[in-house]
Amino acid sequence: MTEVLAAAGLRVTLGGATILHDVDLTVSDGEVVGLLGANGSGKSTLVRALVGVVPAERGTVRLLGEPLGRRTPWDRIGYVPQRVAVASGVPATAREVVVSGMLHGRRLVPPRHAGRRAAEALELVGLGHLAHRACQELSGGQQQRVLIARALVRRPDLLLLDEPVAGVDLPSQEAFARALADLRTSGTTVVVVLHELGALAPLVRRAVVLRHGSVVHDGAPPAPAPGHAAPSHDHVHPHGGEDASPPDALGLSTVGWSS
């Protein structure tokens, strides 16, 4: 199978503390891989290092056959950061945020078909009827789905998501699970950070479990703790020092896309 993502000997140190200890990870074309682990295990730091949001002290990353950097084909990659509260005073509609996902270091003006693609992406996550609603008026789960649609508008070959269902409502969890099922069918490779599988359990065939910055399991997903497998489980967990500087809530930052 074609290698889509490869990290070798990845070591990340933040604030004097080593967060990742020489992590190796390879993901093949069409896989849906869950990155699991307790708070502080390094899973969110890993996905951020994979897209260049946090620097690696040593090690290498290759995305879609190219080394992380200027040659990375960012137009074929979607990244959804960990959910944070929407900043006040940003007069952006859901459609405008999704259209911005088609911009990157080599494209500063949306293509002509951007509006149609944005509408399709919003429909995929169940928000087509809210395309012209201001993001500030949306619920937390709906805002998270807008960020996912922003990543999907590129029709990426590789999609990386950082805890997309953490703290969101059940309808948003179910909508995301349906969207992920469609992506798997279309052949998109997905790497998703999760605290537990929850509603995504039927879709994630491989789990990579981190503990204290090291991979301790790579294979079939482990059995969930009692009560954690139900879709109604509240996936709200505090996030500590491993991710001290989250991207902006609407995902408008270009960090990692134009490097």
LOKOLKOL-96411 format. One line per 2 residues: number of its first residue (from 1); their letters; for each residue x negated, y negated, z negated of N, C-alpha, C. Coordinates in pm, whole numbers, plus 50000, padded with zeros to 5 digits. Layout:
N
NUM) A) X/Y/Z/X/Y/Z/X/Y/Z | ...
! end
This chain:
259
1) MT) 49917/50119/50000/50000/50000/50000/49913/49875/50000 | 49964/49768/50058/49889/49644/50067/49876/49578/49931
3) EV) 49756/49535/49899/49731/49466/49773/49773/49321/49786 | 49868/49278/49704/49921/49141/49711/49856/49052/49607
5) LA) 49828/49106/49491/49768/49030/49380/49661/49117/49316 | 49546/49057/49291/49438/49131/49226/49360/49037/49133
7) AA) 49354/49074/49006/49272/49001/48909/49169/49100/48853 | 49046/49055/48842/48939/49142/48793/48857/49068/48688
9) GL) 48845/49129/48570/48763/49073/48464/48805/48935/48421 | 48936/48909/48418/48985/48774/48391/48975/48743/48242
11) RV) 48900/48639/48212/48880/48595/48073/48918/48448/48062 | 49006/48416/47968/49053/48279/47949/49033/48240/47804
13) TL) 48969/48125/47783/48948/48070/47650/49010/47931/47645 | 49097/47909/47547/49164/47781/47531/49147/47733/47388
15) GG) 49104/47609/47371/49086/47554/47238/48989/47632/47152 | 48891/47693/47214/48792/47770/47141/48832/47913/47110
17) AT) 48955/47950/47143/49003/48086/47117/49016/48161/47249 | 48968/48285/47251/48980/48368/47371/49120/48427/47376
19) IL) 49194/48392/47482/49332/48436/47497/49341/48563/47580 | 49261/48573/47686/49258/48693/47770/49119/48752/47767
21) HD) 49112/48884/47747/48984/48954/47736/48962/49044/47858 | 48898/48989/47962/48857/49068/48078/48971/49155/48133
23) VD) 49081/49090/48168/49199/49161/48216/49185/49197/48364 | 49220/49321/48396/49228/49367/48534/49375/49393/48566
25) LT) 49419/49348/48682/49558/49370/48724/49565/49372/48876 | 49628/49476/48929/49649/49486/49073/49797/49513/49098
27) VS) 49856/49438/49190/49997/49454/49225/50007/49473/49375 | 50083/49575/49416/50095/49608/49557/50223/49551/49618
29) DG) 50225/49547/49748/50337/49493/49824/50469/49559/49785 | 50569/49475/49751/50702/49525/49721/50727/49568/49579
31) EV) 50625/49563/49493/50645/49603/49353/50719/49496/49274 | 50793/49539/49172/50849/49449/49071/50785/49489/48939
33) VG) 50696/49403/48890/50615/49435/48773/50653/49342/48658 | 50680/49400/48542/50708/49322/48424/50584/49309/48337
35) LL) 50550/49185/48298/50442/49163/48201/50507/49148/48064 | 50480/49243/47976/50545/49248/47846/50445/49229/47734
37) GA) 50497/49190/47618/50411/49177/47501/50474/49083/47400 | 50426/49090/47279/50475/49003/47172/50430/48860/47195
39) NG) 50490/48767/47123/50446/48628/47129/50297/48620/47096 | 50222/48544/47175/50080/48530/47152/49996/48640/47210
41) SG) 50057/48734/47284/49981/48845/47342/49900/48803/47464 | 49933/48689/47524/49859/48639/47639/49929/48656/47772
43) KS) 50054/48705/47771/50121/48732/47899/50149/48605/47978 | 50194/48497/47913/50219/48372/47984/50088/48307/48029
45) TL) 49985/48317/47948/49855/48265/47988/49805/48340/48110 | 49830/48470/48116/49787/48549/48232/49853/48500/48360
47) VR) 49985/48483/48358/50051/48440/48482/50009/48299/48521 | 49980/48214/48423/49933/48079/48454/49792/48082/48511
49) AL) 49710/48171/48462/49575/48185/48517/49580/48239/48660 | 49678/48324/48687/49690/48382/48821/49722/48277/48926
51) VG) 49792/48169/48887/49824/48063/48983/49738/47938/48963 | 49638/47945/48876/49544/47835/48860/49589/47722/48772
53) VV) 49698/47740/48695/49744/47635/48604/49651/47622/48485 | 49594/47735/48439/49490/47731/48337/49364/47791/48397
55) PA) 49247/47737/48363/49123/47786/48424/49075/47915/48358 | 49011/47997/48438/48950/48120/48386/48802/48094/48354
57) ER) 48760/48143/48239/48620/48130/48201/48533/48217/48292 | 48586/48334/48326/48519/48421/48422/48622/48517/48481
59) GT) 48580/48586/48586/48670/48677/48654/48718/48618/48786 | 48788/48700/48864/48835/48658/48995/48983/48687/49011
61) VR) 49048/48607/49097/49188/48627/49133/49201/48617/49283 | 49272/48712/49343/49305/48707/49485/49456/48716/49500
63) LL) 49513/48626/49580/49656/48623/49606/49679/48636/49756 | 49756/48737/49795/49786/48762/49935/49659/48769/50019
65) GE) 49558/48832/49962/49434/48856/50035/49333/48745/50033 | 49366/48633/49968/49274/48519/49965/49235/48485/49822
67) PL) 49112/48436/49801/49072/48397/49666/49151/48276/49617 | 49175/48270/49487/49246/48157/49430/49169/48029/49458
69) GR) 49237/47931/49519/49171/47805/49554/49229/47746/49680 | 49148/47678/49758/49196/47606/49875/49251/47697/49984
71) RT) 49203/47819/49990/49247/47910/50096/49374/47987/50056 | 49419/47970/49933/49539/48041/49889/49660/47996/49970
73) PW) 49739/48089/50026/49857/48051/50105/49975/48017/50014 | 49974/47897/49954/50075/47859/49856/50216/47855/49914
75) DR) 50226/47832/50046/50359/47829/50106/50426/47965/50106 | 50352/48072/50076/50407/48208/50069/50421/48256/49926
77) IG) 50399/48166/49829/50400/48204/49688/50500/48116/49613 | 50582/48177/49529/50674/48103/49443/50635/48122/49297
79) YV) 50642/48015/49219/50607/48022/49077/50713/47948/48996 | 50767/48013/48896/50866/47952/48808/50808/47947/48667
81) PQ) 50784/47826/48613/50724/47816/48480/50822/47852/48370 | 50769/47866/48251/50850/47894/48133/50950/47781/48112
83) RV) 51069/47815/48067/51175/47716/48049/51140/47614/47941 | 51160/47487/47975/51147/47379/47877/51265/47286/47895
85) AV) 51288/47195/47801/51402/47103/47810/51382/47005/47924 | 51493/46966/47988/51486/46870/48098/51449/46732/48043
87) AS) 51353/46670/48107/51313/46535/48066/51425/46437/48101 | 51446/46340/48015/51551/46241/48039/51508/46143/48148
89) GV) 51608/46085/48215/51581/45979/48311/51535/46025/48448 | 51553/46155/48482/51514/46203/48614/51641/46222/48697
91) PA) 51673/46128/48787/51800/46133/48860/51793/46226/48980 | 51775/46354/48955/51761/46451/49064/51877/46550/49061
93) TA) 51934/46576/49179/52037/46679/49188/51971/46815/49201 | 52052/46920/49183/52000/47055/49199/51944/47074/49340
95) RE) 52014/47023/49440/51968/47037/49578/51834/46967/49598 | 51817/46847/49543/51692/46773/49561/51576/46846/49497
97) VV) 51599/46905/49381/51491/46980/49315/51453/47102/49398 | 51551/47171/49453/51523/47290/49532/51449/47253/49661
99) VS) 51490/47145/49727/51422/47100/49848/51276/47070/49819 | 51246/47016/49701/51107/46983/49666/51019/47107/49665
101) GM) 51080/47224/49652/51001/47347/49654/50938/47376/49789 | 50980/47307/49893/50922/47327/50025/50802/47237/50050
103) LH) 50769/47153/49950/50653/47066/49962/50532/47133/49898 | 50416/47108/49955/50291/47157/49896/50179/47068/49947
105) GR) 50056/47106/49921/49943/47021/49955/49932/46985/50101 | 49983/47073/50190/49973/47047/50333/50105/46998/50394
107) RL) 50209/46990/50314/50338/46940/50364/50396/46845/50261 | 50406/46716/50298/50455/46614/50207/50596/46567/50243
109) VP) 50649/46613/50357/50784/46578/50401/50860/46708/50424 | 50981/46724/50370/51057/46848/50389/51085/46873/50536
111) PR) 51087/46998/50580/51121/47028/50720/51268/47002/50746 | 51308/47002/50873/51444/46970/50911/51546/47067/50851
113) HA) 51506/47191/50839/51599/47293/50789/51598/47303/50636 | 51537/47207/50567/51523/47215/50421/51658/47220/50351
115) GR) 51755/47138/50399/51885/47136/50335/51956/47269/50344 | 51950/47334/50461/52013/47464/50477/51946/47569/50390
117) RA) 51813/47567/50387/51741/47664/50305/51770/47644/50157 | 51782/47517/50113/51812/47488/49973/51950/47541/49937
119) AE) 52047/47522/50028/52182/47572/50003/52183/47724/49991 | 52106/47792/50075/52098/47938/50070/52035/47984/49939
121) AL) 51930/47915/49895/51863/47953/49770/51954/47933/49650 | 52028/47823/49649/52121/47798/49539/52235/47901/49539
123) EL) 52282/47941/49655/52384/48045/49663/52330/48177/49607 | 52204/48206/49634/52145/48331/49589/52145/48341/49437
125) VG) 52130/48228/49368/52130/48230/49221/52265/48189/49165 | 52367/48181/49251/52502/48155/49204/52533/48011/49170
127) LG) 52461/47916/49230/52482/47774/49199/52514/47691/49322 | 52559/47754/49428/52589/47678/49548/52691/47569/49527
129) HL) 52786/47592/49437/52891/47493/49411/52843/47375/49329 | 52720/47382/49276/52667/47274/49194/52548/47204/49261
131) AH) 52537/47218/49392/52421/47164/49463/52402/47015/49443 | 52511/46941/49433/52500/46795/49423/52520/46745/49280
133) RA) 52515/46834/49184/52527/46796/49044/52389/46757/48991 | 52383/46651/48912/52256/46611/48850/52208/46720/48756
135) CQ) 52079/46747/48759/52026/46855/48675/52048/46829/48527 | 52051/46702/48488/52073/46668/48348/52210/46713/48300
137) EL) 52304/46733/48393/52440/46773/48357/52457/46924/48351 | 52354/46999/48389/52362/47144/48393/52323/47204/48258
139) SG) 52373/47323/48232/52334/47394/48110/52189/47441/48123 | 52132/47484/48011/51995/47533/48014/51977/47649/48109
141) GQ) 52072/47744/48109/52063/47858/48198/52074/47816/48344 | 52159/47719/48372/52173/47671/48509/52048/47597/48556
143) QQ) 51987/47520/48467/51862/47453/48501/51754/47555/48536 | 51749/47664/48460/51650/47767/48489/51676/47830/48625
145) RV) 51803/47848/48659/51836/47904/48790/51798/47809/48903 | 51808/47678/48877/51763/47580/48977/51613/47597/49002
147) LI) 51535/47616/48897/51391/47637/48913/51363/47764/48993 | 51441/47868/48969/51423/47993/49044/51457/47969/49191
149) AR) 51567/47896/49217/51603/47865/49355/51493/47782/49422 | 51430/47692/49345/51321/47611/49399/51206/47699/49446
151) AL) 51178/47806/49373/51074/47900/49415/51120/47985/49533 | 51248/48023/49535/51299/48110/49640/51313/48039/49774
153) VR) 51326/47905/49773/51349/47832/49897/51233/47851/49995 | 51117/47885/49943/51001/47911/50030/51010/48048/50096
155) RP) 51107/48129/50051/51115/48269/50094/50979/48336/50072 | 50934/48336/49947/50796/48378/49919/50775/48528/49937
157) DL) 50653/48562/49973/50612/48702/49975/50575/48749/49835 | 50532/48654/49751/50495/48683/49613/50564/48583/49522
159) LL) 50634/48632/49421/50707/48547/49326/50660/48579/49185 | 50618/48475/49112/50575/48491/48974/50667/48408/48885
161) LD) 50722/48471/48782/50819/48405/48695/50777/48423/48550 | 50783/48315/48474/50742/48318/48334/50865/48311/48244
163) EP) 50906/48424/48189/51022/48438/48099/51147/48367/48155 | 51195/48409/48272/51308/48340/48335/51440/48356/48262
165) VA) 51454/48458/48175/51582/48477/48105/51573/48443/47957 | 51462/48385/47913/51448/48352/47771/51542/48239/47732
167) GV) 51635/48268/47642/51722/48166/47589/51834/48121/47680 | 51857/48191/47794/51964/48149/47885/52089/48232/47859
169) DL) 52203/48181/47906/52331/48246/47882/52344/48374/47964 | 52439/48459/47924/52458/48588/47988/52489/48575/48137
171) PS) 52578/48484/48181/52602/48471/48326/52475/48440/48405 | 52385/48358/48346/52261/48326/48415/52169/48447/48420
173) QE) 52166/48527/48313/52088/48650/48315/52136/48744/48424 | 52268/48759/48434/52325/48849/48533/52302/48797/48675
175) AF) 52316/48665/48695/52291/48606/48826/52146/48626/48867 | 52054/48609/48773/51914/48628/48805/51886/48774/48838
177) AR) 51947/48867/48765/51928/49010/48794/51975/49043/48935 | 52088/48986/48977/52136/49010/49114/52040/48952/49217
179) AL) 51990/48832/49192/51895/48770/49284/51767/48853/49293 | 51720/48904/49180/51599/48984/49179/51620/49114/49256
181) AD) 51740/49173/49245/51771/49294/49320/51765/49266/49470 | 51817/49151/49513/51813/49115/49655/51669/49096/49701
183) LR) 51586/49035/49617/51446/49013/49653/51373/49146/49667 | 51400/49239/49575/51336/49369/49583/51374/49440/49714
185) TS) 51501/49429/49751/51547/49491/49875/51478/49431/49997 | 51454/49299/49993/51391/49232/50107/51240/49251/50111
187) GT) 51182/49314/50008/51040/49342/50009/50952/49242/49938 | 51012/49143/49872/50933/49045/49797/50864/49112/49678
189) TV) 50739/49081/49657/50665/49130/49541/50691/49036/49424 | 50727/49091/49310/50766/49009/49195/50683/49048/49073
191) VV) 50629/48946/49006/50564/48964/48876/50639/48874/48779 | 50698/48934/48675/50784/48858/48586/50743/48880/48441
193) VL) 50720/48770/48369/50687/48775/48227/50816/48789/48148 | 50821/48886/48059/50940/48911/47978/50899/48944/47836
195) HE) 50984/48903/47743/50963/48948/47605/51018/49089/47589 | 51129/49117/47655/51184/49251/47667/51260/49259/47799
197) LG) 51287/49378/47848/51345/49393/47981/51488/49345/47989 | 51571/49376/47890/51709/49330/47887/51784/49363/48014
199) AL) 51848/49262/48074/51930/49283/48194/51848/49323/48315 | 51717/49307/48308/51632/49340/48423/51579/49482/48419
201) AP) 51615/49558/48317/51562/49693/48300/51581/49782/48424 | 51696/49777/48493/51711/49865/48610/51621/49829/48728
203) LV) 51563/49708/48727/51486/49660/48841/51336/49674/48824 | 51290/49670/48699/51146/49673/48672/51099/49818/48662
205) RR) 51025/49863/48759/50978/50001/48763/50840/50020/48699 | 50768/49911/48685/50633/49918/48627/50617/49808/48525
207) AV) 50560/49842/48412/50537/49744/48306/50389/49741/48268 | 50337/49619/48255/50202/49597/48205/50217/49528/48071
209) VL) 50173/49596/47965/50191/49545/47830/50059/49490/47778 | 50064/49366/47728/49946/49303/47671/49957/49298/47519
211) RH) 49843/49311/47454/49834/49295/47309/49702/49228/47278 | 49708/49113/47213/49589/49037/47176/49500/49011/47298
213) GS) 49562/48983/47412/49487/48945/47530/49429/49057/47611 | 49466/49181/47580/49416/49296/47654/49532/49383/47701
215) VV) 49513/49451/47813/49615/49542/47865/49609/49673/47786 | 49722/49709/47725/49727/49832/47645/49818/49937/47708
217) HD) 49890/49899/47813/49977/49994/47883/50000/49944/48023 | 49995/50035/48120/50025/50003/48259/50091/50125/48321
219) GA) 50223/50119/48335/50296/50234/48386/50445/50215/48373 | 50516/50324/48351/50661/50316/48336/50696/50228/48217
221) PP) 50804/50149/48227/50841/50061/48116/50865/50139/47988 | 50811/50093/47875/50835/50161/47748/50979/50141/47703
223) AP) 51027/50228/47617/51163/50217/47566/51177/50090/47483 | 51289/50016/47498/51308/49892/47422/51338/49921/47276
225) AP) 51313/49821/47194/51350/49833/47053/51502/49839/47043 | 51557/49903/46939/51703/49913/46925/51770/49776/46932
227) GH) 51874/49767/47018/51949/49644/47031/51894/49545/47131 | 51769/49567/47178/51708/49472/47270/51741/49500/47415
229) AA) 51796/49616/47445/51822/49651/47584/51953/49594/47635 | 52042/49555/47546/52174/49508/47587/52165/49373/47655
231) PS) 52240/49351/47764/52238/49220/47831/52278/49105/47739 | 52358/49135/47636/52404/49029/47547/52300/48990/47442
233) HD) 52187/49062/47439/52083/49027/47342/52032/48887/47370 | 52016/48807/47266/51972/48669/47279/51821/48665/47296
235) HV) 51775/48638/47419/51632/48636/47449/51574/48498/47416 | 51582/48458/47293/51526/48330/47251/51412/48359/47155
237) HP) 51292/48319/47192/51176/48347/47109/51086/48224/47109 | 51038/48181/46993/50948/48065/46991/50818/48098/47061
239) HG) 50763/48001/47129/50639/48022/47201/50530/47943/47133 | 50425/48010/47096/50321/47948/47017/50209/47889/47098
241) GE) 50089/47891/47041/49978/47817/47097/49921/47869/47225 | 49964/47987/47274/49903/48037/47396/49939/47953/47516
243) DA) 50046/47872/47506/50089/47789/47618/50118/47649/47566 | 50014/47573/47544/50031/47446/47477/50082/47335/47568
245) SP) 50064/47349/47700/50100/47239/47789/50186/47290/47904 | 50318/47310/47883/50403/47362/47989/50423/47261/48100
247) PD) 50447/47309/48226/50477/47218/48335/50606/47143/48309 | 50632/47039/48390/50753/46961/48370/50876/47046/48398
249) AL) 50989/47010/48335/51107/47094/48335/51163/47119/48473 | 51157/47020/48562/51215/47037/48694/51120/47104/48791
251) GL) 51000/47136/48745/50906/47204/48832/50850/47115/48942 | 50849/46981/48921/50806/46892/49027/50657/46871/49028
253) ST) 50587/46920/48925/50442/46906/48924/50380/46984/49037 | 50276/46930/49099/50209/47000/49208/50084/47072/49161
255) VG) 50063/47080/49029/49945/47148/48976/49948/47294/49025 | 49837/47339/49081/49826/47477/49127/49868/47495/49272
257) WS) 49942/47399/49330/49987/47417/49468/49892/47357/49569 | 49825/47250/49533/49740/47185/49633/49592/47207/49607
259) S) 49562/47293/49508/49420/47315/49478/49352/47396/49587
! end
